[in-house]
Amino acid sequence: MLSPNPMAAEPTELIRALRQADSPMGLLLATRQLAEACHPGAAPSLVEVLGFNNPGAAVAAVDGLIALGEQAVEPLLANLDDHNYGARAWAVRALAGIGDVRGLELLESALACDIGPSVRRAAARGLGQLRLDALPRSEQTRLRQRCLDALLAGGGDGEWVVRYAVAVGLEQLLLGMDRAEPGHRSGLKALQELAGEPGDDTPVVRLRAGLALSRLAGGAGG
Amino acid sequence: MIAAAEPIEPAPSAGAPIDEAEALRRLRQNEDQSAQYYAAWWLGRMRSRNPEAITLLCQALGQRQPRQAEAGVEHNAVARNAARALGKLGQAEAIPHLLQALDDPDDGLREAAARSLGELRAMEAVPVLCTRLASGPDVAGAPQTASSRLQEPCEAMLEALGEIGLAEPRLLAVIESFVAHERPLIRSAACRALLQLTDDSHWGQQLLALLEHPQLQVRRAALMDLGAAGWRPALEPIRRTLAENSLKLMALRGLVENPAGPHATRLDEETTALLAVMDELL
């Protein structure tokens, strides 16, 4: 596991190596090294890599951004690429992994209206895993309700993979919720609609929603 | 299988929301071919149950028009889209019409018809597909002059044979000849069909080798082919290969839903492990 290292010198050399990479494999290796430096100064360059259409490098960049945690949130939010849904998907994935509440608005709008299914699915997953522990209880409840509303609407998405991610998001959100909390029941109902008879059209979505229900019931589903 | 990085809905210019009656009206007229093209796609996408849809789509298979490269319109666009839609509607009445399209001089139409006959699991198509491919990679699989396309749409035809599922020795021999084709995408399609038809892990191993190919396009194809065959030993190699998560997720959906052999998909331990890998890729 990487951990942020703000005291180290600026990773200028590593950034230069990244800029000079002239093959997909070279880019991947340079990105890995920059990610491993775990320096806040690397964040803007790692965000840039998300738009290079190199999935291996993008995975390494996302890992690096998640390791930087809240220090990566501003660079991610400030550099969202409106014209490249591939890059947006990776950025939303990084925000989802960081779980910072500043990303909530973006996750909501991404799930509701991004044209890229990969962006919507990453947003749905992220809406289930925001880190709210440090906030006052009433604020936590209010934010969880916002996540829930977004996920309930996402359950009607036309793409199976987004509905799959909604099932995953709902599972995580409900696991962190008190059963007495107002949204708990509507979250369970949405999962039952995906899992039950007839349930979702796509078998893997039905299975995933069923797994979520068994976990929420305290079953041994995994 | 040709794999796009992400299935974004096609948005033809006539792409405003329409209903079934409107789609049928657009397909019935024949002055505006782009409206027919969109209507054919729409009826397939929406899995229309209207009997008139089948009739009109079968008629549309006979429609011909030149390619308009500048407008992005393919050769015989309406007929090709009609062939694609007929595969999605799941109605056996379409089979004789699609079989006829399999003898059309337009290889793009033969390609669409072959895929749809595969989706319809049309046993009747096996002899024609087998005959078209029998000359092997050097003839059926040779490139056309001045084009990157092959004499026969081999990939679609091989995939259709795998979907249809008739494992007859002569047929297997024809498919096996394509395992040596010079193009990795054709090799991938042949291995996929053989894996589906014989359940022999040798072909799965060949697909795993393609999953390590230096070209992204080949890795994508191998992902889709492993998913179509539902070959579960591919789980870890799929997780590791360098490709878009969207495609890995599609492949893993295939591993969950189409496992080779008699495993009905239930929430057992193996399936739960597959779902855990999918969760990580979201």
Interface residues (C-beta under 8 A of the other chain):
Chain A: L28 P55 G56 Y85 G86 R93 I115 G116 P117 S118 R121 A122 A124 R125 E159 W160 V161 Y164 A165 V168 T202 P203 V204 L207 R208 G210 L211 S214 G221 G222
Chain B: A5 E6 P7 I8 L216 L242 A243 E244 N245 S246 L249 M250 R253 V256 E257 T265 L267 E269 T271 T272 A273 L275 A276 M278 D279 L282
